[in-house]
């Protein structure tokens, strides 16, 4: 299992989607094979919906901080994502969601 897949599965758990989706190797994301794909690492809309669902605060000034009730705080420097603020923001949201999913047990 890849680190990206594990992060997505934990993020789906945090969002309450883990029983509705499964990994698809062809698409490289989680899907229910009917109408839902879940790929917040690459999809701005999925990342935003995930952040809203988990009531995250996202700060994008010089760095990205995605937190959940001050319990989880993930910082990502834009250089880590080749100065792409959109990719950095999505990654911070997914990492924070994965941490929340991990804490759920």
Secondary structure as GFF3:
##gff-version 3
##sequence-region A 1 105
A	DSSP	alpha_helix	3	15	.	.	.	ID=ss1
A	DSSP	beta_strand	22	24	.	.	.	ID=ss2
A	DSSP	beta_strand	29	31	.	.	.	ID=ss3
A	DSSP	beta_strand	37	38	.	.	.	ID=ss4
A	DSSP	alpha_helix	44	53	.	.	.	ID=ss5
A	DSSP	beta_strand	56	59	.	.	.	ID=ss6
A	DSSP	beta_strand	63	68	.	.	.	ID=ss7
A	DSSP	beta_strand	72	77	.	.	.	ID=ss8
A	DSSP	three_ten_helix	78	81	.	.	.	ID=ss9
A	DSSP	alpha_helix	85	103	.	.	.	ID=ss10
###
